[in-house]
Amino acid sequence: MLSGSVSGTTITSRPWSRAPGTRPPTPEASDFGFRRLVEGDLLLLAEWLHRPHVMAWWRPYPSLEAVREHYLPRIRGESVVTPYLAQLQDEPVGYIQSYVAADVGGDWWPDVRDRGVWGIDQFLADGQRLGQGLGTRMVRAFVELLLADSRVTQVQVDPAVHNLRAIRCYEKVGFRAVGPVTTPDGPSLLMVLRARRT
Ligand SMILES: CC(C)(COP(=O)(O)OP(=O)(O)OC[C@H]1O[C@@H](n2cnc3c(N)ncnc32)[C@H](O)[C@@H]1OP(=O)(O)O)[C@@H](O)C(=O)NCCC(=O)NCCS
């Protein structure tokens, strides 16, 4: 679980007001909120998972039933992975999940013993909005919330080695490449961001 301030709530919302004809302001990290995924979100999630820009980099779940089978245990807290809906001004804009790396098991992170190491995975829902800075702000906002939890000493991401857009996004958030790793999802680049606490 993330800190209590995250679970089941939208963290923050900044009302946007603008004169007619002016461009909306660029959303800041603080405009994002994250709430726990619920069963009622699974149809939406299944639709997102079938979008080409997500399918290119995410494990396929060919049917709604397969999505339910995979994500319901996470929703019910029966998995080490905790799923969230990312919202921008209450609009669902993406999916993000977190996990304690040492707890995942299988062939995931066999060398990680430190339970302060948390991992994240994410995608934006709208393929038309990629490459505009939205993902950087979403990930930054989520990482800030994770690091607000004193148990979290390090956050990691593991983009596929060819996912240059994701790698660049994570660099902008402050993640630094550690090196290549082989995960059950294939060759990946391990990137970490360490908490700076005084
Ligand atoms: C990964 C993701 C969340 C990033 O969000 P985003 O809003 O697209 O990313 P941003 O616009 O904040 O940053 C992307 C950066 O990559 C750059 N970029 C885009 N395509 C690139 C490419 N082919 N090679 C190198 N850099 C690239 C952009 O120019 C931008 O960098 P810049 O600001 O220095 O110019 C989003 O693209 C996404 O959901 N992708 C599909 C699913 C996915 O890949 N999930 C991640 C799994 S690890």
The ligand as an SDF file (V2000), in Angstrom:
LIG
                    3D

 48 50  0  0  0  0  0  0  0  0999 V2000
    5.8790    5.9890  -21.4470 C   0  0  0  0  0  0  0  0  0  0  0  0
    4.8830    7.1440  -21.3330 C   0  0  0  0  0  0  0  0  0  0  0  0
    4.1330    7.0500  -20.0070 C   0  0  0  0  0  0  0  0  0  0  0  0
    5.6560    8.4560  -21.3680 C   0  0  0  0  0  0  0  0  0  0  0  0
    4.7460    9.5160  -21.3440 O   0  0  0  0  0  0  0  0  0  0  0  0
    4.8540   10.6920  -22.4630 P   0  0  0  0  0  0  0  0  0  0  0  0
    3.9030   11.7400  -22.0880 O   0  0  0  0  0  0  0  0  0  0  0  0
    4.7210   10.0930  -23.8190 O   0  0  0  0  0  0  0  0  0  0  0  0
    6.3650   11.1610  -22.2460 O   0  0  0  0  0  0  0  0  0  0  0  0
    6.9180   12.6550  -22.2280 P   0  0  0  0  0  0  0  0  0  0  0  0
    6.3350   13.4220  -23.3580 O   0  0  0  0  0  0  0  0  0  0  0  0
    6.7590   13.1810  -20.8790 O   0  0  0  0  0  0  0  0  0  0  0  0
    8.4690   12.3890  -22.4940 O   0  0  0  0  0  0  0  0  0  0  0  0
    8.8550   11.6190  -23.6160 C   0  0  0  0  0  0  0  0  0  0  0  0
   10.2430   12.0390  -24.0450 C   0  0  0  0  0  0  0  0  0  0  0  0
   10.7400   11.0560  -24.9810 O   0  0  0  0  0  0  0  0  0  0  0  0
   11.0880   11.6670  -26.1740 C   0  0  0  0  0  0  0  0  0  0  0  0
   10.8560   10.7010  -27.2130 N   0  0  0  0  0  0  0  0  0  0  0  0
    9.7110   10.3500  -27.8310 C   0  0  0  0  0  0  0  0  0  0  0  0
    9.9300    9.3720  -28.7260 N   0  0  0  0  0  0  0  0  0  0  0  0
   11.2550    9.1110  -28.6590 C   0  0  0  0  0  0  0  0  0  0  0  0
   12.1060    8.2000  -29.3400 C   0  0  0  0  0  0  0  0  0  0  0  0
   11.6190    7.3580  -30.2640 N   0  0  0  0  0  0  0  0  0  0  0  0
   13.4200    8.1900  -29.0430 N   0  0  0  0  0  0  0  0  0  0  0  0
   13.9370    9.0250  -28.1030 C   0  0  0  0  0  0  0  0  0  0  0  0
   13.1600    9.9050  -27.4060 N   0  0  0  0  0  0  0  0  0  0  0  0
   11.8530    9.9460  -27.7080 C   0  0  0  0  0  0  0  0  0  0  0  0
   10.2210   12.9030  -26.2580 C   0  0  0  0  0  0  0  0  0  0  0  0
   10.7670   13.8480  -27.1670 O   0  0  0  0  0  0  0  0  0  0  0  0
   10.2900   13.3510  -24.7970 C   0  0  0  0  0  0  0  0  0  0  0  0
   11.5450   13.9230  -24.4780 O   0  0  0  0  0  0  0  0  0  0  0  0
   11.8250   15.5070  -24.4900 P   0  0  0  0  0  0  0  0  0  0  0  0
   10.8010   16.1400  -23.6070 O   0  0  0  0  0  0  0  0  0  0  0  0
   13.2200   15.6240  -23.9700 O   0  0  0  0  0  0  0  0  0  0  0  0
   11.6730   15.9640  -25.9060 O   0  0  0  0  0  0  0  0  0  0  0  0
    3.8730    7.1170  -22.5180 C   0  0  0  0  0  0  0  0  0  0  0  0
    4.5710    7.4100  -23.7290 O   0  0  0  0  0  0  0  0  0  0  0  0
    3.1630    5.8050  -22.6910 C   0  0  0  0  0  0  0  0  0  0  0  0
    2.1860    5.5650  -22.0030 O   0  0  0  0  0  0  0  0  0  0  0  0
    3.6090    4.9720  -23.6430 N   0  0  0  0  0  0  0  0  0  0  0  0
    2.9530    3.7210  -23.9840 C   0  0  0  0  0  0  0  0  0  0  0  0
    3.1010    2.6350  -22.9240 C   0  0  0  0  0  0  0  0  0  0  0  0
    4.4820    2.5540  -22.3670 C   0  0  0  0  0  0  0  0  0  0  0  0
    5.4640    2.5820  -23.0840 O   0  0  0  0  0  0  0  0  0  0  0  0
    4.5480    2.4280  -21.0310 N   0  0  0  0  0  0  0  0  0  0  0  0
    5.8150    2.3610  -20.3370 C   0  0  0  0  0  0  0  0  0  0  0  0
    6.2040    0.9810  -20.0570 C   0  0  0  0  0  0  0  0  0  0  0  0
    7.7520    0.9560  -19.1820 S   0  0  0  0  0  0  0  0  0  0  0  0
  1  2  1  0
  2  3  1  0
  2  4  1  0
  2 36  1  0
  4  5  1  0
  5  6  1  0
  6  7  2  0
  6  8  1  0
  6  9  1  0
  9 10  1  0
 10 11  2  0
 10 12  1  0
 10 13  1  0
 13 14  1  0
 14 15  1  0
 15 16  1  0
 15 30  1  0
 16 17  1  0
 17 18  1  0
 17 28  1  0
 18 19  1  0
 18 27  1  0
 19 20  2  0
 20 21  1  0
 21 22  1  0
 21 27  2  0
 22 23  1  0
 22 24  2  0
 24 25  1  0
 25 26  2  0
 26 27  1  0
 28 29  1  0
 28 30  1  0
 30 31  1  0
 31 32  1  0
 32 33  2  0
 32 34  1  0
 32 35  1  0
 36 37  1  0
 36 38  1  0
 38 39  2  0
 38 40  1  0
 40 41  1  0
 41 42  1  0
 42 43  1  0
 43 44  2  0
 43 45  1  0
 45 46  1  0
 46 47  1  0
 47 48  1  0
M  END
$$$$
